[in-house]
């Protein structure tokens, strides 16, 4: 029997309110109200509660824990992901994976841990005035987060899915390295994306949030922050609505939280949307703009022998060759990684229909998949998407895929096919509806070169949403300042991935932890002095 | 240090106060959004035709054996749609509504009926949507594709044929 630290904590008396079960409206007061419990909100709750501040956390998703994590896609997607893992951009050309549960995306991510790459920080210093954000300055904050979440080298050999990237990369002479992971006592199961059933993944759910709850912080789940009440340049309260059942319908009960300071950490898309709904000042029309996705391409391969991509740590190898061998602000670079393969996500992601589709899915055990994550946001032709509000106040990301992106997409699909063939693939199928499959690298090369990639036909996905509340020194360049404090509203901070001025160029969890830690520590100091 | 007792007190007392004096802006919309289960049941004939065309030999050959599969996938589609935001449910409702109207679906490329539809005609229709250069047609294809295939393969009984053993047993 695996211990469930969340259920144990609740039994011990943690203060958790499931707003969907409230019979009447509620009002809470706190020193700091944190909206969102993912990578940013979790760290903020831990750091702020540790200084003795009264913290209330608001989360739209459910409180789920290891006992609930049964490794089933049919349960995990509707209960742990935004829009049942089918959140989409406005034109529906990009599917977005984003968490919606206590712990946010950290509860469902694949444990991949990278510090913010040096060239990304350099770009921020030069273009956004974030001069303090040097590698040396950030190192201390990353170390704290690495200690909290046990980020360390993963000594177990990669599963075959990841080994293909390593082997193929080495064959064609590009550098492939191993990924560090935030796990402790990992069973190497391969179901990180459905919530860790053994609590090995050191997500916010089992680290920072329990730490805050142990100090008396309050967690309100199934409550959506509807709007911040802003009066005379200060936020006076956040008004939340309860959510019904497991879905998206709003209940009748309202939860109001008053606090001295408000931390918005709903993640990119939801954070800027909350500020928009609240009519927070935006004098330079920056809010919601520069939202980035690491738009990703997918390439499948029939290896002719067992791969079993559902089994074993899902992401353990990567290549930055196509990021580091060209200028950051030139043609778009891409990072190569490998995703886990499970029936629902594979059935949806692979191209073709009827017998073609059936042939693909019945060959799932022999299938390898590589993904290329494009580094958006570093070039004038890659200015990201824009978060807008629908008539009902819900957010929508308008992100168009332009020729600058498709140029990178073409190079990415070519690179992946070459690597997969080099690793021994019998057939490679870059995921585009017009490609049925290639038998040789030569065939793939000419086939891909002749094809005009386009939205919809070429499958594009995202698991990393960043930006929308740009962090910049000057008011005219950003929504928040170098400490995540809102440029116009005194007692409002944004501490999540939405402050990134560009994409990260790596899986963002550790970048969010490190920056949120730095900025939450600064906020705690400011509040102590006030 | 703040006390737990005090916090709870504020919570309950505050709840009463808030109920009396705080008037929140009227919550917006969501009333018009259809339920997924209802949508799937109303559009059962269309979904059966699309399932037959998209799934092909993944479905049993025998008509009697197909019946429970249709029922199961229909139910799974309903549950999936129920866990989507009201705006998305409404979009899916609009799309299904469009496909239910003969003149509208003829414009999209299928002028036949849904009950007892010819699978190859529906297949040709779906391919036409997929290969179209019009974004809305492609969106229609992917919506049907994801709903049907995702719902079909979420069921453990479909896994043995794919070679997926299902999740490991934990001690």
Interface residues (C-beta under 8 A of the other chain):
Chain A: X2 X13 X15 X17 X24 X25 X26 X27 X28 X29 X52 X54 X70 X71 X72 X73 X74 X78 X83 X84 X86 X91 X92 X93 X187 X189 X191 X197 X198 X216 X218 X226 X227 X239 X241 X246 X247 X248 X249 X250 X254 X256 X310 X311 X342 X343 X344 X346 X347 X348 X353 X354 X355 X357 X358 X361 X362 X363 X364 X365 X390 X391 X392 X393 X394 X433 X434 X455 X456 X457
Chain B: X1 X2 X4 X7 X8 X10 X11 X14 X15 X16 X17 X18 X19 X22 X24 X25 X27 X28 X29 X30 X33 X53 X54 X55 X56 X57 X58 X76 X79 X80 X82 X83 X84 X85 X86 X87 X88 X123 X126 X127 X130 X131 X135 X138 X139 X142 X143 X145 X146 X149 X150 X152 X153 X154 X155 X158 X159 X161 X162 X163 X164 X167 X168 X170
